[in-house]
Amino acid sequence: VLIEDGEEELLRKSVIYIATDRLYAGRMSLYGGYLDLPNAERMAKHGTLYSNAVAPAGSTLMCHSSEWTGRYTSELHGEVPYSERVYHTPMEKLDTVFSDFISRGFDAHILLVKKRPGKTYDSFSPIFNLWPEGANVVTIPDWDRPGGELLRRRDQILKAKQLVDKSVKSGRPAFVFVKCHGYHRPEF
């Protein structure tokens, strides 16, 4: 790969944040476990590996909402009384890490898997307000959607790399949030 002048610094500034479901860190060889993930190990070698993360809530949506906004989950629904909140109550519009990165000159990309209706990407609808205008939401089909029959998580990670490369070629660093589901399966 040829890197133009200035692109190396943009690559260094770029961030790929990988969020997984059902992957206990203790299983990964990165944290002393049995599951070898060579690409994750290679990225960790050249990046930052966190060892003291805590889930702020019992649901995926609330955990992500809390990490993106820096707020406690009890603060994410504004004035909606607690007794009236259900899992799919939409979040109010809030500043997030995505808006912070955009304001600092980054391209913000949100990379999700699109599954059959009612699953995965579709289940993110309560938090759509947390993605600011200017964020690029990219979906790729999962195995149960046309075009996704042969795609694997590796393809999802390679798509993140393409998004970083596209941003760098445009003269901006990238922040890419990648949501991987079902990461407990060995093929991934």
N, C-alpha and C positions, 0 to 999 in steps of 0.2 A: 504494500500500500504506500503510495506516495503522499507525503504530508507537506502541504504548502506552508510558506512562512506564516507564523502566528497560529497555525492550527494545533500544534502540539500543546500550547498553553490552553487553548480552548478545550482540548480533550482532557487535560488534567483537571480543569475546573468542572467538567461535566460530571453529573451524578446519576447513577442508575440505582434506584431503590427497589429491591425485590421483596415483596410481601408474599408469604406462603400461608396456606391453610394446612392444618394437620401435619406440620413438620416440627416435631419437638427438637429443639436445638441439640439436646443430648444425644440424639441419634446420629448427628453429622460428625464426620471425622474432624471437621474444623473445631469442634468442641469436645473431642475425645471419644466420639461414638464410632459405630461400625459402618455407617453409610458414607461411602466415598462419592463425592460430587466434584470431579476434577475441575470443571469450569468454575464452580463457586470457589473452590480452593485457589485457583489461579487469580480470580478477581480479588479475593481477600488478601492475597500476597501483595497485590499492588494497590489496595484500597484500605478501607477502614472496616474492621470487624468488631462489632459491639458485643459485649459479654454480660451486660447488666440490664437487659430490657425487661419491662414488666407490662403485662396486658392490663389496660385501665378499665376493661369491661368484659363481659361474657359473650358479646356478639362481635362478629367481624366488622359490621358497619360502624358500631359505636367505637371500637378500637381505632379503626382508621380515621374516623371523624375526630377523635381526641388527638391522635398524633398529628393530623394535618393542621388542626386549629390551635393546639397547645392548651386546650380547655378541658376541664373535667366534663365527663359525659353528662352530668346533671345540668350543665349550662348550655347544652347544644340545641335545645328546643325553645330557647327564649322564654316567652311568656305563656307557652302552652302548659296548663296545669299538669302535674305529674300523673294524676288519675286519668287524664285524657290522652296520654301518649301511648301509642302502640308502636310496634316494630317498624311499620312503614310510614310513620309520621314524618313528613318532609322537614329537613333541617332548614333553619332560616339562613339567609345569605350571610356568610362570615368571611373574614380574611383568613387565608390559609397559607400553608407553605408554598402552594402553587402561585398565589398572587405575590408572595414575597420574591420568589425566583423570577417571575415575569418582571417585576419592578426593578430587579437588578440586572436585567438584560438577557436573561436566559429564555430559551424556548422551554415551555412546560408541556410534557407529553404524559398522558395517562393511557397505559396499555392494558387492555382487558380482554378476556376470552368471552366470546359470545356463544352462549349455550342455548338450548331450546327455551322458548318463552317461560318466564317464571324462575329461571335459574341465573346464577352468576351475574352477568352484566345487567340484566333486567332487574335483579334484586338491588342494584345500586341506586335506583331511582330516588329514594329518600335523601340521598346526599348529593344529587346533581347540583344543588345550589352552592355547594362547597367548591365546585370547579369553576373558576372565573372565566369570563370571556377572555379569549386569547389562549386558553389552554387547548391543546390538541388532544381530543379523545379518540383513540385508535382502538378498534376491536378487530380481533382475528377470530375465525370460526373454530370452535372446538370439534372434537371427534363426532359429535352428534348433529352437526350442521353441515349442509352442502359445502364442499370445498375444504373441510377440516378433517376429513377421514384419515389422512396420513400425517397431519401436523402433530408435533409433540412439543413439550415445553422448551426444548432446544430451539425450536422455530420461534417461540415467543421471545426468548432471550436474544436471538439473532435479529428479530424485529426491533428490539430495544437498541441494539447496536446500529441498525440502519437509521433510526430516529436521531441518535447522537451524531452519526456521520452527516446526516442531512442538515442538522443545526450548525455543526462546525463549518460545513461548506458554505453556509449562509452567513458565517461570521459571528455566530453566537454559541455559547456553551449550552448544554441541554441538561434539564432535570427530567428524568424518566421514572415514573412510578409504574412498576410492573406487578400485576396481581396474578399469582400462580395458584391455581386450585388443585387439590389432590396431589400435592407434592410428596406424599408419603409413599407413592408407588415407585418401586425400584427403577422402572424404565425412564423416569423423569430425572 
